[in-house]
Amino acid sequence: MDDNPSQSNAPVDGGLGLDVPTAGPMTIASGKGVVAPSAKKSAAGKSGSRRDGKSNGGEELQPPEWVLGRNPAMARVARSIERAAEVGCTVLILGETGCGKEILARLLQRSGPRASRPFVPVNCGALSSTLAESQLFGHEKGSFTGADGKAIGIFRAAEGGVVFLDEIGEMPADLQTKLLRVLQQREVHPVGATQPVPIDVQVVAATNRDLQAEVLKGTFREDLYFRLNMIELRIPPLRERPEDIPEFIDFFARQYARSYRMEAWQPSPETVAEFSAFDWPGNVRQLSHVIEQAYVLQMDPQLPPRSRPLVAAVEAPEELLLADGKLPFVDLNMLRKCAVKQALEMTRGHKSRAAKLLGVHPNTMTRIIAEIGDDAPLS
């Protein structure tokens, strides 16, 4: 039971819906964005640990005190974050949805000399195809229709701080070229301007895609990939560190007990074992949601139903056929609607992944969804 339901420190949002007490610097816990207060940042350097992955005694490197869980991969990520913050180089964060890529980027910013400067996140998948250059690099007054005033753009708005390019794999090819020049020259060229403008920002990019595969397919520039990949942080999914799940459960149970002023959930050993054995396709974000939902509904947390594996569904399309081996209907519009809806269900509503599954461009996917309507009947 949580004997301290109220907390004097005002919480702040860690970027993934998690409340982070302001008693110390915002820190990560094993990948997803679980964050915990730290008394002192120097705790990361205790016990004589070194940055080469070994302690002075030759033992395996342990995570800093401000990292929940004891996963060795996350210990290496934490050390790399400290180094990247110190030198200010570009960073590429790779990991599945829900692993906490933005939390890591925010931690990096708060761990170095840019801590007091802006942190500006950008969803590359949501950039407008016609206004993206202006959104990123700014524009001069009158440079295009509707440009009634001057805009500095995202990169100049983050001067001295960090620009976080989320879903970098979704960036259009023409913008990739312009971003490469920004990283190489450390300057932006606003739309309509005659001279470039120098900038001082650290760029952190993140994606759940395999960028090396995208490079081989020709959908992502190889030179941009190498420019972004000065330091690469690979965040392991929660299913690869089940030994950390009990600590996550305790963390979230106490956090939401404070938030909702209720007693902390204390699961049985059997329940903890069941939660640890679950594959958590949504990673720690999903675990956090399950526990918070239980507090909202005033019930014990329940494991979500195990969904059908995506690979199995793709490899066994014959299961979609009727008993006589025929399709349920032959109308092409109906088949397209069915395919789109099923792809969205299989990717849990992730439009970019659904588009990739269907073999179409994300913009095409958006257009198809608009044409068929989200609530149109299938029969």
C-alpha positions, 0 to 999 in steps of 0.5 A: 500500500502506498502510505504517501498518496500525495506528493509535494513535487509537481509532476511533469510529463515525460513525453509518453504520458508518465509523470516524472517527479521534479526532485531530480533530473528526468531519467530513464528506466529500461527503455520505454520511457519509464523515468525515475527521480535521481538524487544526483546525476553523479550516481551514474558514476558510482561503484567505480564503473567505467565507460568501456562496459566493464567495471574496475574489477572486470565485472559486467557493467551495471546500469546506473542507479537511475535506470530501472531494471538490470538489463545490460543492454540498457546499461550500455544505452545509458552510458552512450546517452551520457557520452552523446550529451557530452560531445553533442553529436548526432544520435540515431535511436532505434526501437519498436513502438512504445520503447521510449525513444523520445524519453531517451532523447529528452534524457540526453538533452537534460544530461548535458550542456544543452539542458537549459535550452529548447527541446523541439520534437518533430513527427516526420510522418506528420510533416506537410508535403507542401510546407515541410521545408518551411516548417523545418527551416523557416521562410521569409515574408512573401516567399509563397502564397500565404506567407504573410509573415516571417517564420524561423522554423523548427531548427532555429526555434531550437537554437542551442538545444535539441531537435528530435526527429521522430519517425525519421524513416517517414521523411520524404526523399526531397527533405532527406537531401535538405536535412543532409545539408543542414547536418553537414553545413550546420546551417539552414536556408529559409524559403525565400531567403538569399543567404543561409543562417548558421544554427547550433543544435544537436539532432537526435533522430528515431525510428522503428524501421530498419533503416539499413533495409530502407537504404538497400531499397533506395527509400532512405539516403545512405549518406544521411543514414551514416550522418545520423548514425554517429551514435546508435542506440538500440532499445531492446523490446520489453519481451527481451528483458522479462527480468525487469518487468516486476520492477516496472510493475512496482514502479507503475503501481506506485506512480498511479497510486499517487496519481489517483490517490489509491492504494498501490496494487500488490500483485501475487507472485503468480500474477507477476510471473504471468505478466513477465511471460507476456510478450507485450507487443506495445512494450512498456507503454502498453504495460503502463496503460494496462496498469493505469487503466486498472486504477481508472476502472478500480479493478486489478490489472488484466493481461490483454488478449494475445493477438494473432501474430502478424507473420502468421496472418500474412503467411496463411492468407488461405484462412481468409477464404471460405470453405470452398476456397473462394473469396467472400466477395469479388467486388474490388472496392470491397476487397480493398476496404477489407484489406485496409481494415485488416492491415490497420487491425494487424498493425494496431492502427499504425498507418505507416506500418499498414501501408508497408504491409499493403505495399503502398506509400503512406500518403496513398494509405491516407487517401484510401482511408479517406475514400472508404471511410473508417466506419463504412460497413464491410458488407 
